[in-house]
Amino acid sequence: MGWSFKDGTPYSGDTHTLAGNVYSGRTRTPSSRPLVETVDTVDRAFSKPKKAKKKPAPKRKGATAWD
């Protein structure tokens, strides 16, 4: 996982957390900007695709008390 500014510019450097939000810079200063977490492209290349769930076969008529 990486960090980027809200405009999409990637950020690599020190971060700090304030009130549940992550900001740029080691400490809070007037130049600190909020960051959003991004997914690195390397992580996507090695992730396995999810298998589609199969629907269960329909029950025959009279198989339950409500049929």
N, C-alpha and C positions, 0 to 999 in steps of 0.2 A: 504494500500500500504506500502511496505517496501523498503529497499535499500540493494543492494549487490554490491560487487566489480565486475569488468568485468569478473573475472575468476569464478564467481558464489558463492563465499563465502559471506554469509549473513553479514550485517553490522547493528548494532544498536548503535547509539550514536549521537553526535552533527554533524550537517552538515552546510555547507555554500555554497553560489552560487557565481560563478565568471564567467562572460561572458556567462551567460546562461547555464552553466554546474554546476552540483552539486558535491561537493567534501566532503570527510570525514574530521572531525575536526571542531571545532568552528571557527577557523581562518585559513588563508592560511599559511602553513608551508612547509618545504621541504618534510615532511613525509605525506602530504595530498595526497589522491588518488582519482581518479574520481569514481563516483558511477553511477549505473543504477537502475532504478525503477523496482521493481518486484511486482507481485501479490501474496498476502498471500493466503494460501490454505483455510483459513476460509472464505474469500470472495467468493471463487468459490463454496463452499458448499451451500451457501444461495442464489446464483444468480439463477434466473429463466431461463430455456431454451427458446431460441427464437423460435417463431412459424414460420413455413415455409410459404412463400407467395404463395397464389394461383394464377395461371395464369387465366386471364379472358377467358371466353368462346369465341370461334371464332365466328365472325359475319357471318350471312348468306350471301350468294352471292346476290349482288345487294343492300346491305344495305347502301353502300356509293356511292358517285359519281364516284369513281375510279374503281369500279367493273364492 
